[in-house]
């Protein structure tokens, strides 16, 4: 019965499908009647993933109808079912750019929901969008993750995101053409990587199945696995810079795919070393395909977006840290100098294109502040619980301990690490100030958050882990809660140690060598 005193229900384009059907479950069936494309909402997984990010505005596009048609159809269904007054508010029209992004998101959500195939999506994309800037793909993924779509879902279909756009994904040519610039280096590595994956395929195809000689294939896979350095530079140098610009969703997706590639390469290598060639064509094709696809994502999305967002100082900082991690299949040129400031897209508004036309006025990047940051004042002492040290002594002691240390503060931000002298887990200064959650692949976030949450709650003081074959070494990792004298949580200390040698010791050693 209609209650005359009840306030009318207001229906707007920004209401999410999940919230709508959570409040009014009968609408699941009604929506399926409104459009067959909404039948996917009968699946609770779809409601809790796609439904959480699909607003009614996007849902209208997914259902091949206008926003007004969908809102009015839902309003009629509610009136008929509940007998209440429903007010439809369409709101202000979106700008052309925002509308294009909303329609693009709706098309991607339809793919996730299974109501579009890759082929039909490609046809719709070409008819409706033509050419879309590559950075819009990245922005769309970022927004979908921010709005609640799990990273894993984006990861599973990010190839499709790029795939439906095909040649329509208009990524600018890599504008940095100076050998040695980080972008040039990434692209040069990509060329070498693509050549190596092609050679690896050829070597595999030439193997005689009746008497396979796997030495050459094993050597090529070993070369392919040097892609680790390329991925580590992205994860530890480039991604932190992008996160500080608010661009972290696509980075998380890429990192997750890096981990898939790492695991699959390791598995392929193990099978080859064991002489087991069962399904090797499928295994090899899958992982090499993922590597090639990652090159496409980097050059059509990641690097153009990075060029748009980062300033010269960012690239100079990345350049200074690259050699610590190393390079994949190439050597870096030193032609580009980080000390000479050239204009980037981010610098142009302030520089007013001056540097483009007057390169003779290029200035060194290093400033007094930057030099001061690296300075060490040995006269300053640090009073510790048992003694007093100069800053230099304390720094060198921590660097000399045969244990890698890192410290995350009470806000989960990385504040310190002891460098890469022992090189178990490569780190770079770019991680300082970064949320520790962004320093780990998505699949390990639950463990990281659980440790930190329990330490903050006072229910955990220590966690230990170990790996018995990490590149042939036995690695021990320990996490300890750091507290003040009153028990207040200050942060978490990670200590990582290669104990391979220690595990071989027995008996006693009392004499100097």
C-alpha positions as CSV (number, residue, x, y, z in Angstrom):
1,X,0.0,0.0,0.0
2,X,1.2,3.5,-0.8
3,X,1.9,5.6,2.3
4,X,1.0,9.2,1.5
5,X,3.3,10.5,4.2
6,X,6.3,8.6,2.8
7,X,9.0,10.6,1.1
8,X,9.4,9.9,-2.7
9,X,12.2,7.6,-3.8
10,X,14.7,9.5,-6.0
11,X,16.4,7.7,-8.8
12,X,19.6,9.2,-10.3
13,X,22.1,8.1,-13.0
14,X,24.8,7.8,-10.3
15,X,23.2,5.1,-8.3
16,X,25.2,1.8,-8.6
17,X,23.5,-1.4,-9.7
18,X,24.8,-3.3,-6.7
19,X,23.3,-0.8,-4.2
20,X,20.0,-0.7,-6.2
21,X,19.4,-4.5,-6.2
22,X,20.8,-4.9,-2.7
23,X,18.0,-2.6,-1.4
24,X,15.4,-4.0,-3.8
25,X,16.3,-7.6,-4.8
26,X,13.2,-8.0,-6.9
27,X,14.8,-5.7,-9.4
28,X,17.3,-8.4,-10.4
29,X,14.5,-10.1,-12.4
30,X,13.0,-6.8,-13.5
31,X,16.3,-5.6,-15.0
32,X,16.7,-8.9,-16.9
33,X,13.3,-8.2,-18.4
34,X,14.3,-4.6,-19.3
35,X,17.4,-5.8,-21.2
36,X,18.8,-9.3,-21.7
37,X,22.3,-7.8,-21.0
38,X,21.3,-7.4,-17.4
39,X,20.8,-11.2,-16.9
40,X,24.4,-11.3,-15.7
41,X,23.2,-9.6,-12.5
42,X,21.6,-12.9,-11.5
43,X,25.2,-14.0,-10.8
44,X,26.2,-12.8,-7.3
45,X,29.8,-12.5,-8.3
46,X,28.9,-10.1,-11.1
47,X,26.7,-8.1,-8.7
48,X,29.6,-7.8,-6.3
49,X,32.2,-6.8,-8.9
50,X,30.8,-5.2,-12.1
51,X,27.7,-4.2,-10.1
52,X,29.7,-2.2,-7.7
53,X,31.2,0.1,-10.4
54,X,28.3,0.1,-12.9
55,X,26.3,3.2,-12.3
56,X,22.9,3.4,-13.9
57,X,24.4,5.8,-16.4
58,X,26.9,3.1,-17.4
59,X,24.3,0.4,-17.2
60,X,22.2,2.2,-19.7
61,X,25.0,2.0,-22.2
62,X,25.6,-1.7,-21.3
63,X,21.8,-2.3,-22.0
64,X,21.9,-0.4,-25.3
65,X,19.4,2.2,-24.2
66,X,19.4,5.9,-23.1
67,X,19.8,6.9,-19.5
68,X,16.2,8.2,-19.5
69,X,14.8,5.0,-20.8
70,X,16.5,2.9,-18.2
71,X,15.7,5.3,-15.3
72,X,12.0,5.4,-16.3
73,X,11.8,1.6,-16.7
74,X,13.2,1.1,-13.3
75,X,10.9,3.8,-11.8
76,X,7.9,2.0,-13.3
77,X,9.0,-1.3,-11.9
78,X,9.4,0.2,-8.4
79,X,6.0,1.9,-8.6
80,X,4.3,-1.3,-9.7
81,X,6.0,-3.4,-7.0
82,X,5.8,-1.0,-4.0
83,X,3.2,1.5,-4.9
84,X,5.4,4.4,-3.9
85,X,6.2,7.7,-5.6
86,X,9.4,7.7,-7.6
87,X,11.2,10.8,-8.8
88,X,13.6,10.5,-11.7
89,X,16.4,13.0,-11.8
90,X,18.7,12.8,-14.8
91,X,21.1,15.5,-13.6
92,X,23.3,17.8,-15.7
93,X,24.6,16.5,-19.0
94,X,28.2,15.3,-19.0
95,X,30.9,16.9,-21.1
96,X,31.7,15.2,-24.3
97,X,35.0,13.9,-22.8
98,X,33.4,12.6,-19.7
99,X,30.6,11.0,-21.7
100,X,33.1,9.2,-23.9
101,X,34.9,7.8,-20.8
102,X,31.6,6.7,-19.3
103,X,30.7,4.9,-22.5
104,X,34.1,3.4,-22.7
105,X,33.8,2.1,-19.2
106,X,30.4,0.7,-19.9
107,X,31.8,-1.2,-22.9
108,X,34.6,-2.7,-20.7
109,X,32.1,-3.6,-18.0
110,X,30.0,-5.4,-20.6
111,X,33.1,-7.5,-21.5
112,X,33.7,-8.3,-17.8
113,X,30.0,-9.2,-17.4
114,X,30.2,-11.5,-20.5
115,X,27.4,-9.7,-22.4
116,X,29.9,-8.6,-25.1
117,X,32.5,-10.7,-26.9
118,X,35.8,-9.4,-28.0
119,X,34.6,-9.3,-31.6
120,X,31.3,-7.4,-30.9
121,X,33.1,-5.0,-28.6
122,X,35.7,-4.2,-31.3
123,X,32.9,-3.4,-33.7
124,X,31.1,-1.1,-31.2
125,X,34.4,0.5,-30.3
126,X,35.3,1.3,-33.9
127,X,31.8,2.7,-34.6
128,X,31.5,4.8,-31.5
129,X,35.0,5.9,-30.5
130,X,37.3,5.7,-33.5
131,X,40.5,6.8,-31.9
132,X,41.0,7.1,-28.2
133,X,44.2,8.4,-26.6
134,X,46.2,5.6,-24.9
135,X,46.2,7.5,-21.6
136,X,42.4,7.3,-21.5
137,X,42.7,3.5,-21.3
138,X,45.0,4.0,-18.3
139,X,42.7,6.6,-16.7
140,X,39.7,4.3,-17.2
141,X,41.5,1.4,-15.5
142,X,42.6,3.7,-12.7
143,X,39.0,4.9,-12.2
144,X,37.5,1.5,-12.3
145,X,39.9,0.3,-9.5
146,X,39.2,3.4,-7.5
147,X,35.5,2.8,-7.8
148,X,35.8,-0.7,-6.4
149,X,36.6,-3.1,-9.2
150,X,39.1,-5.7,-7.9
151,X,42.6,-5.4,-9.4
152,X,42.4,-9.1,-10.2
153,X,39.5,-8.5,-12.6
154,X,41.3,-5.7,-14.3
155,X,44.4,-7.9,-14.6
156,X,42.4,-10.8,-16.1
157,X,41.0,-8.7,-18.9
158,X,43.5,-5.8,-19.4
159,X,44.7,-7.5,-22.6
160,X,41.1,-7.3,-23.8
161,X,41.0,-3.6,-22.8
162,X,43.8,-2.9,-25.2
163,X,42.7,-5.6,-27.7
164,X,39.2,-4.1,-28.4
165,X,40.9,-0.8,-29.2
166,X,43.4,-2.3,-31.6
167,X,44.8,0.4,-33.8
168,X,42.3,2.8,-32.3
169,X,44.4,3.1,-29.1
170,X,46.2,6.2,-30.1
171,X,49.4,6.2,-28.1
172,X,51.8,9.0,-29.0
173,X,55.2,8.0,-30.4
174,X,57.7,7.8,-27.6
175,X,58.9,11.4,-27.7
176,X,62.2,11.0,-25.8
177,X,64.7,10.1,-28.5
178,X,67.9,10.7,-26.6
179,X,69.8,7.5,-25.8
180,X,70.2,7.1,-22.1
181,X,66.9,8.7,-21.1
182,X,64.9,6.2,-19.0
183,X,62.1,6.1,-21.5
184,X,64.6,5.5,-24.4
185,X,66.2,2.7,-22.3
186,X,62.8,1.0,-21.6
187,X,62.0,1.1,-25.3
188,X,65.4,-0.2,-26.4
189,X,65.1,-3.0,-23.9
190,X,61.6,-3.8,-25.3
191,X,63.1,-4.2,-28.8
192,X,65.7,-6.6,-27.5
193,X,63.1,-8.4,-25.5
194,X,60.8,-8.9,-28.5
195,X,63.8,-10.1,-30.5
196,X,64.7,-12.6,-27.8
197,X,61.2,-14.0,-27.5
198,X,61.1,-14.4,-31.3
199,X,64.5,-16.2,-31.2
200,X,63.2,-18.4,-28.4
201,X,60.2,-19.4,-30.4
202,X,62.4,-20.3,-33.4
203,X,64.8,-22.4,-31.3
204,X,61.8,-24.3,-29.9
205,X,60.4,-24.9,-33.3
206,X,63.7,-26.4,-34.6
207,X,63.9,-29.0,-31.8
208,X,63.8,-32.6,-33.0
209,X,61.1,-34.3,-31.0
210,X,62.7,-37.7,-31.5
211,X,66.0,-36.6,-29.9
212,X,65.6,-33.2,-28.4
213,X,68.7,-31.2,-27.5
214,X,67.4,-28.6,-25.0
215,X,70.7,-26.8,-24.3
216,X,70.0,-23.9,-26.7
217,X,66.4,-23.6,-25.5
218,X,67.5,-23.5,-21.9
219,X,70.0,-20.8,-22.6
220,X,67.4,-18.7,-24.4
221,X,65.0,-19.0,-21.5
222,X,67.8,-18.0,-19.2
223,X,68.2,-14.8,-21.3
224,X,64.5,-14.2,-21.4
225,X,64.4,-14.3,-17.5
226,X,66.8,-11.3,-17.4
227,X,63.5,-9.4,-18.1
228,X,63.4,-9.4,-14.3
229,X,65.7,-6.3,-14.3
230,X,63.3,-4.4,-16.7
231,X,60.3,-5.2,-14.4
232,X,62.2,-4.4,-11.2
233,X,63.0,-0.9,-12.6
234,X,59.4,-0.3,-13.4
235,X,58.2,-1.5,-10.0
236,X,60.8,0.2,-7.9
237,X,61.6,3.4,-9.9
238,X,58.8,4.3,-12.3
239,X,55.7,3.1,-10.4
240,X,56.5,5.1,-7.2
241,X,56.7,8.3,-9.2
242,X,53.4,7.6,-10.9
243,X,51.7,6.7,-7.6
244,X,52.6,10.2,-6.3
245,X,50.8,11.6,-9.2
246,X,47.7,9.6,-8.3
247,X,48.2,7.0,-11.0
248,X,48.5,3.6,-9.3
249,X,45.7,1.3,-10.5
250,X,47.3,0.3,-13.9
251,X,50.7,-0.1,-12.1
252,X,49.2,-2.6,-9.7
253,X,47.7,-4.5,-12.6
254,X,51.0,-4.6,-14.5
255,X,52.9,-5.7,-11.3
256,X,50.5,-8.6,-11.0
257,X,51.1,-9.6,-14.6
258,X,54.9,-9.4,-14.0
259,X,54.5,-11.9,-11.2
260,X,52.5,-14.2,-13.5
261,X,55.3,-14.0,-16.1
262,X,58.0,-14.7,-13.5
263,X,56.2,-17.7,-12.2
264,X,55.5,-19.1,-15.7
265,X,59.1,-18.6,-16.8
266,X,60.4,-20.3,-13.7
267,X,58.0,-23.2,-14.4
268,X,59.1,-23.5,-18.0
269,X,62.7,-23.4,-17.1
270,X,62.2,-26.2,-14.5
271,X,60.4,-28.4,-17.1
272,X,63.2,-27.9,-19.6
273,X,65.9,-28.6,-17.0
274,X,64.1,-31.9,-16.2
275,X,63.8,-32.7,-19.9
276,X,60.0,-32.7,-19.6
277,X,58.5,-31.3,-22.9
278,X,54.9,-32.2,-22.2
279,X,52.7,-29.3,-23.3
280,X,55.8,-27.2,-23.7
281,X,54.4,-25.6,-26.9
282,X,51.4,-24.3,-24.9
283,X,53.4,-23.2,-21.9
284,X,56.1,-21.4,-23.9
285,X,53.5,-19.8,-26.2
286,X,51.5,-18.5,-23.3
287,X,54.4,-16.9,-21.4
288,X,56.1,-15.5,-24.4
289,X,52.8,-14.0,-25.5
290,X,52.3,-12.4,-22.2
291,X,55.8,-10.8,-22.4
292,X,55.1,-9.5,-25.9
293,X,51.7,-8.1,-24.7
294,X,53.4,-6.4,-21.8
295,X,55.7,-4.6,-24.3
296,X,52.6,-3.3,-26.1
297,X,51.0,-2.1,-22.9
298,X,54.2,-0.3,-21.9
299,X,54.6,1.5,-25.2
300,X,50.9,2.3,-25.8
301,X,49.8,3.2,-22.3
302,X,52.5,3.2,-19.5
303,X,55.3,5.2,-21.1
304,X,53.1,7.8,-22.9
305,X,51.2,8.3,-19.6
306,X,54.5,8.6,-17.7
307,X,55.8,11.2,-20.2
308,X,52.6,13.2,-19.6
309,X,52.7,13.0,-15.8
310,X,56.4,13.1,-14.8
311,X,58.8,16.1,-14.8
312,X,62.4,16.2,-15.8
313,X,63.5,15.9,-12.1
314,X,61.6,12.6,-11.9
315,X,63.3,11.2,-14.9
316,X,66.7,12.4,-13.6
317,X,66.0,10.7,-10.3
318,X,65.1,7.4,-12.0
319,X,68.2,7.7,-14.2
320,X,70.5,8.0,-11.1
321,X,69.1,4.8,-9.6
322,X,68.8,2.6,-12.7
323,X,72.3,1.1,-12.7
324,X,71.8,-0.2,-9.1
325,X,69.1,-2.6,-10.5
326,X,70.6,-3.1,-14.0
327,X,69.3,-3.6,-17.5
328,X,67.9,-6.3,-19.7
329,X,69.8,-7.5,-22.7
330,X,71.3,-4.1,-23.4
331,X,73.7,-1.6,-22.0
332,X,72.5,1.9,-21.2
333,X,73.9,4.8,-23.2
334,X,75.3,7.8,-21.3
335,X,74.4,10.3,-24.0
336,X,71.5,11.8,-22.0
337,X,72.5,13.9,-19.1
338,X,70.2,14.2,-16.1
339,X,72.0,17.4,-15.2
340,X,70.7,19.2,-18.2
341,X,67.1,20.1,-17.7
342,X,65.0,19.8,-20.8
343,X,61.3,20.6,-21.0
344,X,58.7,17.8,-20.4
345,X,55.0,18.1,-20.9
346,X,54.6,18.8,-17.2
347,X,57.1,21.6,-17.3
348,X,55.8,23.4,-20.4
349,X,53.1,25.6,-18.9
350,X,55.6,27.2,-16.5
351,X,58.5,27.3,-19.0
352,X,56.3,28.6,-21.8
353,X,58.2,26.5,-24.3
354,X,61.2,28.7,-23.8
355,X,63.7,25.8,-23.4
356,X,62.4,24.2,-26.6
357,X,63.6,27.2,-28.6
358,X,66.6,28.2,-26.5
359,X,68.4,25.0,-25.4
360,X,71.6,27.1,-24.9
361,X,70.0,28.3,-21.6
362,X,69.6,24.7,-20.2
363,X,70.5,24.7,-16.5
364,X,71.8,22.0,-14.2
365,X,69.1,20.2,-12.2
366,X,71.2,19.9,-9.1
367,X,70.3,22.6,-6.5
368,X,71.6,23.6,-3.2
369,X,68.8,21.7,-1.6
370,X,69.6,18.5,-3.5
371,X,73.2,18.8,-2.5
372,X,72.3,19.4,1.1
373,X,70.2,16.3,1.1
374,X,73.2,14.2,0.3
375,X,75.5,16.0,2.7
376,X,76.6,14.3,6.0
377,X,77.3,16.4,9.0
378,X,79.7,14.2,11.1
379,X,79.6,16.7,14.0
380,X,76.0,15.8,14.7
381,X,75.7,13.0,17.3
382,X,72.9,10.6,17.8
383,X,72.2,9.4,21.3
384,X,70.9,5.8,21.4
385,X,69.8,3.6,24.3
386,X,73.3,2.4,25.0
387,X,75.8,5.0,23.8
388,X,76.3,7.8,21.4
389,X,77.3,7.7,17.7
390,X,77.9,10.2,14.9
391,X,75.5,10.1,12.1
392,X,78.2,8.7,9.8
393,X,79.0,5.9,12.3
394,X,75.4,5.0,12.7
395,X,74.8,5.0,9.0
396,X,77.9,2.8,8.2
397,X,77.1,0.4,11.0
398,X,73.6,-0.2,9.7
399,X,75.0,-0.6,6.1
400,X,77.7,-3.1,7.4
401,X,75.4,-5.5,9.2
402,X,75.0,-8.5,7.0
403,X,71.2,-8.2,7.2
404,X,69.0,-6.1,4.9
405,X,66.8,-3.8,7.1
406,X,63.8,-1.7,6.2
407,X,61.5,0.2,8.4
408,X,57.8,1.1,7.9
409,X,56.3,3.7,10.2
410,X,52.9,3.7,12.0
411,X,51.3,5.1,8.8
412,X,52.5,2.2,6.7
413,X,55.0,4.4,4.9
414,X,58.5,3.3,4.1
415,X,61.0,5.5,6.1
416,X,64.3,3.6,5.8
417,X,66.2,0.8,4.3
418,X,69.9,-0.2,4.5
419,X,70.6,-0.1,0.8
420,X,71.3,-2.8,-1.6
421,X,74.8,-3.9,-0.5
422,X,73.6,-7.5,0.1
423,X,71.2,-7.5,-2.9
424,X,68.6,-10.1,-1.7
425,X,65.6,-7.9,-2.6
426,X,66.6,-4.8,-4.8
427,X,65.3,-1.5,-3.4
428,X,65.7,2.0,-4.5
429,X,65.4,5.4,-2.8
430,X,62.1,5.9,-4.7
431,X,60.4,3.7,-2.1
432,X,61.0,6.2,0.7
433,X,57.7,7.8,1.6
434,X,55.8,5.1,-0.4
435,X,52.9,3.2,1.1
436,X,54.3,-0.3,1.9
437,X,51.2,-1.8,0.3
438,X,52.3,-0.4,-3.0
439,X,55.7,-2.1,-2.6
440,X,54.2,-5.6,-2.8
441,X,52.4,-7.5,-5.5
442,X,48.6,-7.5,-5.1
443,X,48.6,-11.3,-4.2
444,X,50.6,-10.7,-1.0
445,X,48.6,-7.7,0.3
446,X,46.4,-9.7,2.5
447,X,49.5,-11.1,4.4
448,X,51.1,-7.6,4.6
449,X,48.0,-6.0,5.9
450,X,47.3,-8.7,8.4
451,X,50.8,-8.5,9.9
452,X,50.6,-4.7,10.2
453,X,47.1,-4.6,11.5
454,X,47.9,-7.2,14.2
455,X,51.0,-5.4,15.3
456,X,49.0,-2.1,15.6
457,X,46.4,-3.9,17.6
458,X,49.1,-5.4,19.9
459,X,48.2,-9.0,19.1
460,X,51.4,-9.8,17.2
461,X,55.0,-8.9,17.9
462,X,56.9,-11.0,15.3
463,X,56.4,-12.9,12.1
464,X,58.9,-15.1,10.4
465,X,59.2,-16.5,6.9
466,X,61.8,-18.4,5.0
467,X,62.5,-19.6,1.4
468,X,64.7,-22.7,0.9
469,X,65.6,-22.1,-2.7
470,X,65.6,-18.4,-3.5
471,X,68.0,-18.3,-6.5
472,X,69.9,-21.2,-4.8
473,X,70.0,-19.5,-1.4
474,X,68.2,-20.0,1.9
475,X,66.6,-16.7,2.9
476,X,65.2,-15.8,6.3
477,X,62.8,-12.9,6.7
478,X,61.6,-11.6,10.1
479,X,59.2,-8.8,10.9
480,X,59.2,-7.2,14.3
481,X,56.9,-4.5,15.8
482,X,58.8,-1.5,17.0
483,X,57.4,0.2,20.1
484,X,58.4,3.0,22.4
485,X,58.9,2.5,26.1
486,X,55.2,2.9,26.7
487,X,54.3,0.2,24.2
488,X,53.0,2.7,21.5
489,X,53.4,1.2,18.0
490,X,56.0,3.1,16.0
491,X,56.3,0.9,13.0
492,X,57.5,-2.5,11.7
493,X,61.1,-3.5,11.1
494,X,61.9,-6.1,8.4
495,X,65.2,-8.0,8.6
496,X,66.2,-10.2,5.6
497,X,69.2,-12.4,5.7
498,X,70.9,-15.0,3.5
499,X,71.6,-17.8,6.0
500,X,72.7,-20.4,3.4
501,X,76.2,-20.4,4.9
502,X,75.0,-20.4,8.5
503,X,73.0,-23.5,7.9
504,X,76.2,-25.4,6.9
505,X,78.1,-24.7,10.1
506,X,78.7,-27.4,12.6
507,X,81.2,-28.1,15.4
508,X,83.3,-25.1,16.6
509,X,85.6,-22.5,15.1
510,X,87.8,-20.8,17.7
511,X,90.9,-19.8,15.7
512,X,91.5,-16.9,13.3
513,X,92.0,-17.8,9.7
